[in-house]
Amino acid sequence: MRKPKVCAVSFLNTVPLAYGMVRGPQRDLVELTFAVPNVCAERVGDGTADVGLVPVIEMDRQGLTSVPGIGIASRGAVRSILLISRVPFRRVRTLAADMNSRTSVMLARIILSRCYGVEPEVTPMPPDLGSMLARADAALLIGDAALAVDPETLGLPWLDLGEKWFDTTGLPFVFAMWAGPRAQITPELGRILRDSCSCGLQALDRIIEEAAVGRSMPRQVVDRYLRHHIVFQHGEAERAGLDLYLRYAREMDELVLAEDPLHGDSKS
């Protein structure tokens, strides 16, 4: 039997999830590749991968089945999803966004609409804060690019979107889950993915030391991020947060489609 094809994400927050498949007992059980979140979703969509760590907005749009109980979530501040603005948030009309995670882009749209009453035009851009703010009112940084910025030192309005979501809803936020077509999510593959996560959480000290050096990040930033900001094992509260986010996201897309007859069937 062929090994399952698994596509993981190349960000720091996914290292514990994939660790067992890279360095542990699960490494010979799958064919493992890495990509940014939207490419990971595309590989699952076109059958290049059987399962991937898919942004939840793409998981919903593609009708994928998730592996329950594990993924990338936060129960408050997440630190790696930053919305930074050069104007008050109620005056944001344009948003430059790193499009590697459409889940985070939609979260920014939801927060800006529901909390500040604005629905800015979104422009895809590489994750360089200076260039982004030179072109747009606000910038969305995700993943390692957000971790490389200390927002407290910028002198600009900023939001940690995980924290803002939690303060607004009282629920965790789920960013990505292992997902694929229903036929590919076998009990055996589910066990491999959960065991890989368990292996990573047991090796967290080693992961933190290696990631700080390999990604040129301060050790304390990596330590706090992986131990306190990211939640890898999920329960009912994460499920409720995910359900609410997907409801809001569908409402946002329906609003765009209703207001913009040129929008067609594409969704940002």
C-alpha positions as CSV (number, residue, x, y, z in Angstrom):
1,M,0.0,0.0,0.0
2,R,1.3,3.5,-0.8
3,K,2.0,5.9,2.0
4,P,-0.4,8.8,2.5
5,K,0.7,12.1,1.0
6,V,0.7,14.7,3.7
7,C,1.3,18.4,3.1
8,A,2.3,20.4,6.2
9,V,2.8,24.2,6.5
10,S,6.3,25.7,6.7
11,F,5.5,28.2,9.5
12,L,6.9,27.9,13.1
13,N,3.5,27.1,14.6
14,T,3.2,23.8,12.7
15,V,6.5,22.3,13.8
16,P,5.1,20.4,16.8
17,L,2.2,19.0,14.7
18,A,4.6,17.6,12.0
19,Y,7.5,16.7,14.3
20,G,6.8,13.0,14.6
21,M,6.6,12.7,10.8
22,V,9.9,14.6,10.5
23,R,11.9,13.2,13.4
24,G,9.8,10.7,15.2
25,P,8.3,7.3,14.9
26,Q,5.8,8.5,12.2
27,R,8.6,9.6,9.7
28,D,8.4,6.5,7.6
29,L,4.6,6.2,7.5
30,V,3.8,9.1,5.2
31,E,5.2,11.1,2.2
32,L,5.6,14.5,3.8
33,T,6.0,17.9,1.9
34,F,5.8,21.5,3.1
35,A,4.2,24.6,1.6
36,V,2.6,27.9,2.7
37,P,-1.1,27.5,3.8
38,N,-2.8,28.4,0.6
39,V,-0.6,26.2,-1.5
40,C,-1.2,23.4,1.0
41,A,-4.9,23.8,0.4
42,E,-4.4,23.8,-3.3
43,R,-2.5,20.5,-3.2
44,V,-5.3,18.9,-1.3
45,G,-7.8,20.3,-3.8
46,D,-6.0,19.0,-6.8
47,G,-5.2,15.6,-5.3
48,T,-1.4,16.2,-5.1
49,A,-1.8,15.6,-1.3
50,D,-4.2,13.3,0.4
51,V,-4.4,15.5,3.5
52,G,-2.9,18.9,4.4
53,L,-2.8,21.4,7.2
54,V,-5.5,23.5,5.5
55,P,-6.7,27.0,6.5
56,V,-10.2,26.5,7.8
57,I,-11.8,28.8,5.3
58,E,-10.5,26.6,2.5
59,M,-11.5,23.5,4.4
60,D,-15.1,24.8,4.4
61,R,-15.1,26.0,0.8
62,Q,-13.7,22.7,-0.5
63,G,-16.0,20.6,1.7
64,L,-13.1,18.7,3.2
65,T,-13.2,16.5,6.2
66,S,-11.0,17.4,9.2
67,V,-9.1,15.2,11.6
68,P,-10.7,16.1,15.0
69,G,-8.8,17.1,18.1
70,I,-5.7,18.7,16.7
71,G,-4.7,21.8,14.6
72,I,-3.6,25.4,15.0
73,A,-5.8,27.5,17.4
74,S,-5.5,30.2,20.0
75,R,-7.4,31.0,23.2
76,G,-6.6,34.7,23.2
77,A,-3.6,36.5,21.8
78,V,-1.9,34.5,19.0
79,R,1.0,36.9,18.3
80,S,1.4,35.7,14.7
81,I,-1.7,37.4,13.2
82,L,-1.2,41.2,13.4
83,L,-3.3,43.9,11.9
84,I,-1.3,47.1,11.8
85,S,-2.7,50.5,10.7
86,R,-1.4,54.0,9.9
87,V,-4.9,55.4,10.5
88,P,-7.6,54.7,13.1
89,F,-9.3,51.4,12.4
90,R,-12.6,53.1,11.6
91,R,-10.9,54.9,8.8
92,V,-9.3,51.9,7.1
93,R,-10.3,51.8,3.5
94,T,-7.5,49.7,2.0
95,L,-5.8,46.6,3.5
96,A,-2.5,45.1,2.2
97,A,-2.5,41.5,3.1
98,D,-0.2,38.5,2.9
99,M,-2.5,36.1,1.1
100,N,-0.7,32.9,2.3
101,S,-3.6,32.3,4.7
102,R,-7.0,33.2,3.5
103,T,-8.4,32.3,6.9
104,S,-6.5,35.2,8.5
105,V,-7.5,37.6,5.7
106,M,-11.2,36.7,6.3
107,L,-10.7,37.1,10.0
108,A,-9.3,40.6,9.4
109,R,-12.3,41.5,7.3
110,I,-14.7,40.2,9.9
111,I,-13.1,42.1,12.8
112,L,-12.9,45.3,10.7
113,S,-16.5,45.0,9.7
114,R,-18.1,43.9,13.0
115,C,-16.0,45.9,15.4
116,Y,-15.2,49.0,13.3
117,G,-17.9,49.2,10.6
118,V,-15.5,49.2,7.7
119,E,-15.0,46.8,4.7
120,P,-11.7,47.8,3.1
121,E,-10.5,46.8,-0.3
122,V,-7.9,44.0,0.1
123,T,-4.7,44.1,-1.9
124,P,-2.4,41.0,-2.0
125,M,1.2,42.0,-1.2
126,P,4.5,40.3,0.0
127,P,4.8,40.6,3.8
128,D,7.0,43.7,4.1
129,L,5.4,46.1,6.6
130,G,6.9,49.3,5.2
131,S,5.9,48.6,1.6
132,M,2.4,47.5,2.7
133,L,1.7,50.7,4.7
134,A,3.1,52.8,1.9
135,R,0.4,51.4,-0.4
136,A,-2.5,50.8,2.0
137,D,-4.1,52.2,5.2
138,A,-3.5,48.9,7.1
139,A,-1.4,45.8,6.8
140,L,-2.0,42.2,7.7
141,L,1.0,40.2,8.7
142,I,0.8,36.4,9.4
143,G,3.1,33.6,10.6
144,D,6.8,34.1,10.9
145,A,6.7,37.6,9.3
146,A,4.4,38.7,12.1
147,L,6.6,37.2,14.8
148,A,9.6,39.2,13.4
149,V,7.8,42.5,14.2
150,D,7.4,43.9,17.7
151,P,4.2,45.8,17.4
152,E,4.7,47.6,20.7
153,T,7.6,49.6,19.3
154,L,5.9,50.8,16.1
155,G,3.9,53.7,17.4
156,L,0.9,52.7,15.3
157,P,-2.5,51.3,16.0
158,W,-2.4,47.5,15.9
159,L,-4.4,44.4,16.8
160,D,-3.6,40.8,17.6
161,L,-6.5,39.3,15.8
162,G,-6.6,36.2,18.0
163,E,-6.9,38.4,21.0
164,K,-9.5,40.6,19.4
165,W,-11.6,37.6,18.3
166,F,-11.5,36.1,21.9
167,D,-12.4,39.4,23.5
168,T,-15.3,39.9,21.1
169,T,-16.7,36.4,21.1
170,G,-15.4,34.7,24.2
171,L,-14.3,31.7,22.0
172,P,-11.0,30.3,20.8
173,F,-10.1,30.8,17.1
174,V,-9.1,27.9,14.9
175,F,-6.7,28.8,12.1
176,A,-6.0,25.4,10.4
177,M,-6.7,21.7,10.7
178,W,-5.5,18.6,9.0
179,A,-8.1,18.0,6.3
180,G,-8.7,16.2,3.1
181,P,-11.4,14.3,1.1
182,R,-13.5,12.1,3.4
183,A,-12.2,8.9,1.8
184,Q,-8.6,9.9,2.6
185,I,-9.2,10.6,6.3
186,T,-8.8,7.0,7.5
187,P,-8.6,6.0,11.2
188,E,-5.0,5.0,10.6
189,L,-4.0,8.4,9.1
190,G,-5.8,10.1,12.0
191,R,-3.7,8.1,14.4
192,I,-0.5,9.0,12.6
193,L,-1.3,12.7,12.7
194,R,-2.3,12.7,16.4
195,D,0.7,10.6,17.3
196,S,3.0,13.0,15.4
197,C,1.5,15.9,17.4
198,S,2.0,14.1,20.7
199,C,5.6,13.4,19.7
200,G,6.1,17.1,19.0
201,L,4.6,18.3,22.3
202,Q,6.9,15.9,24.2
203,A,9.9,17.3,22.3
204,L,8.9,21.0,22.8
205,D,12.1,22.0,24.6
206,R,14.2,20.7,21.7
207,I,11.9,22.2,19.1
208,I,12.2,25.7,20.8
209,E,16.0,25.5,20.9
210,E,16.3,24.4,17.3
211,A,13.7,26.8,15.9
212,A,15.2,29.9,17.7
213,V,18.5,29.2,16.0
214,G,17.2,27.9,12.6
215,R,14.7,30.8,12.2
216,S,16.9,33.5,13.8
217,M,14.3,34.3,16.4
218,P,14.7,35.2,20.1
219,R,14.4,32.1,22.1
220,Q,11.9,33.7,24.5
221,V,9.6,34.7,21.6
222,V,9.6,31.1,20.3
223,D,9.1,29.7,23.7
224,R,6.1,31.9,24.6
225,Y,4.6,31.4,21.1
226,L,4.7,27.6,21.1
227,R,3.9,27.2,24.8
228,H,1.3,29.9,25.4
229,H,-0.1,31.4,22.2
230,I,-0.7,28.3,20.1
231,V,-3.2,25.6,21.1
232,F,-2.5,22.3,19.3
233,Q,-5.1,20.0,21.0
234,H,-8.7,21.1,20.6
235,G,-12.0,20.5,22.3
236,E,-15.6,21.7,22.2
237,A,-14.7,25.3,22.7
238,E,-12.5,25.3,19.6
239,R,-15.3,23.6,17.6
240,A,-17.8,26.4,18.7
241,G,-15.3,29.1,17.8
242,L,-14.8,27.5,14.4
243,D,-18.5,27.2,13.7
244,L,-19.1,30.9,14.6
245,Y,-16.2,32.0,12.4
246,L,-17.4,30.1,9.4
247,R,-20.9,31.5,9.9
248,Y,-19.5,35.0,9.9
249,A,-17.3,34.2,6.9
250,R,-20.3,33.0,4.8
251,E,-22.2,36.1,5.7
252,M,-19.3,38.3,4.6
253,D,-19.0,36.5,1.3
254,E,-22.7,36.7,0.7
255,L,-22.6,40.4,1.4
256,V,-19.8,41.0,-1.1
257,L,-21.6,38.9,-3.8
258,A,-24.8,40.8,-3.2
259,E,-23.2,44.3,-3.4
260,D,-20.8,43.6,-6.3
261,P,-22.3,42.1,-9.4
262,L,-18.8,41.8,-11.0
263,H,-17.5,39.7,-8.1
264,G,-18.8,36.5,-9.8
265,D,-18.2,33.3,-7.9
266,S,-14.7,34.1,-6.7
267,K,-14.1,34.7,-3.0
268,S,-11.3,36.5,-1.3
